[in-house]
């Protein structure tokens, strides 16, 4: 009985490293991709736009518009609308109001688009921006013609 136990113990002691080596040999050789570093995955232009867009300055309207456009393109419409509202409602930038009206126009929310176009027109008249005012009038004319076509159908 003693010799059987000795041989059994020796077999178990030898089997453990053999099984470990066998497991290493049978493991798949492909290793997963290295994860990209956070700095490589970030959009630096978007980060700068979101930082600069929070500062109230008429020159920063382009940063707000860029951040809203990027988030809308990514399908994050709730974040995009928050950026639009920051620039249009809180900071009252006429260019962002026009862009927000275009956003509503694209999503076929014509009353909201009309509202933001009218606000942009009011601020453009108040700031005496003639060329921008003509640009807004073109958009409102396009909206009027579209609404007239809907009424005819």
C-alpha positions in Angstrom: 0.0 0.0 0.0 2.9 2.3 0.8 4.5 1.9 -2.6 1.2 2.5 -4.4 0.6 5.8 -2.5 4.2 6.8 -3.3 3.8 6.2 -7.0 0.4 7.9 -7.0 1.8 11.0 -5.2 4.8 11.1 -7.6 2.4 10.8 -10.6 0.3 13.7 -9.3 3.3 15.8 -8.7 4.6 15.2 -12.2 1.2 15.6 -13.8 0.6 19.1 -12.6 3.6 20.7 -14.5 2.8 18.5 -17.5 -0.8 19.7 -17.6 0.4 23.3 -17.2 2.8 23.0 -20.1 0.1 21.3 -22.2 -2.3 24.2 -21.4 0.3 26.7 -22.5 0.9 24.8 -25.7 -2.8 24.5 -26.6 -3.7 28.2 -25.9 -4.4 30.3 -28.9 -1.4 32.4 -30.0 -3.2 35.5 -31.2 -2.9 38.3 -28.7 -5.6 41.1 -28.5 -4.9 44.5 -29.9 -3.2 47.0 -27.7 -5.7 49.5 -26.4 -5.4 52.9 -28.0 -4.2 55.6 -25.6 -6.8 58.1 -24.5 -5.0 61.0 -26.1 -5.0 59.2 -29.5 -8.7 58.6 -29.3 -9.7 62.1 -28.4 -10.6 64.7 -30.9 -8.3 67.6 -29.9 -10.2 70.1 -32.1 -13.4 69.2 -30.4 -11.8 69.5 -26.9 -10.5 73.0 -27.8 -13.8 74.0 -29.3 -15.7 72.9 -26.1 -13.2 74.8 -23.9 -13.3 78.0 -26.0 -17.0 77.8 -26.7 -17.9 78.3 -23.0 -16.3 81.7 -22.9 -18.7 84.5 -23.8 -17.2 86.2 -26.9 -18.7 86.7 -30.3 -15.6 85.3 -31.9 -16.2 82.0 -30.0 -19.5 81.4 -31.9 -17.6 79.3 -34.4 -16.4 76.9 -31.6 -20.0 76.4 -30.4 -21.2 75.7 -33.9 -18.3 73.3 -34.5 -19.1 71.4 -31.2 -22.8 71.2 -32.0 -22.1 70.0 -35.6 -19.7 67.3 -34.4 -22.1 66.0 -31.8 -25.0 66.1 -34.3 -22.9 64.2 -36.8 -22.1 61.6 -34.2 -25.8 61.1 -33.4 -25.6 62.7 -30.0 -28.5 65.1 -30.7 -29.2 65.9 -27.0 -25.6 67.2 -26.5 -25.8 69.0 -29.8 -29.0 70.8 -28.8 -27.4 71.8 -25.5 -24.5 73.5 -27.4 -27.0 75.1 -29.8 -29.0 76.5 -26.8 -25.8 77.7 -25.2 -24.9 79.8 -28.2 -28.3 80.8 -29.4 -30.4 81.3 -26.3 -27.8 82.1 -23.6 -25.1 83.9 -25.5 -27.4 85.2 -28.3 -25.1 84.7 -31.2 -27.0 85.4 -34.5 -24.9 82.9 -36.4 -25.6 80.1 -34.0 -29.3 81.0 -34.1 -29.2 80.7 -37.9 -27.4 77.4 -37.6 -29.9 76.1 -35.0 -32.7 77.1 -37.3 -31.0 75.1 -40.1 -30.8 72.2 -37.7 -34.5 72.4 -37.0 -35.2 72.8 -40.7 -33.2 69.7 -41.5 -35.2 67.7 -38.9 -38.5 69.1 -40.4 -39.4 71.2 -37.4 -40.4 74.2 -39.4 -42.0 76.3 -36.6 -38.9 76.0 -34.4 -36.8 76.9 -37.5 -39.0 79.9 -38.1 -38.6 81.0 -34.5 -34.8 80.9 -34.6 -34.6 82.5 -38.0 -36.8 85.4 -36.7 -34.5 85.8 -33.6 -31.4 85.8 -35.8 -33.1 88.4 -38.0 -33.9 90.6 -35.1 -30.3 90.5 -33.7 -28.9 91.1 -37.2 -31.1 94.2 -37.6 -30.1 95.4 -34.2 -26.4 94.9 -34.9 -26.8 96.4 -38.4 -25.4 93.3 -40.2 -26.7 93.9 -43.7 -25.1 91.0 -45.5 -26.0 88.5 -42.8 -29.6 89.9 -42.8 -29.8 89.1 -46.5 -28.6 85.6 -45.9 -31.3 85.1 -43.2 -33.9 86.5 -45.6 -32.9 83.9 -48.2 -33.5 81.1 -45.6 -36.8 82.5 -44.5 -37.9 82.8 -48.1 -37.0 79.1 -48.7 -39.0 78.2 -45.6 -42.0 80.3 -46.8 -41.9 78.6 -50.2 -41.7 75.2 -48.6 -44.7 76.0 -46.4 -46.7 77.2 -49.4 -46.0 74.0 -51.2 -47.3 72.0 -48.2 -50.5 74.1 -48.1 -51.1 73.4 -51.9 -50.8 69.7 -51.4 
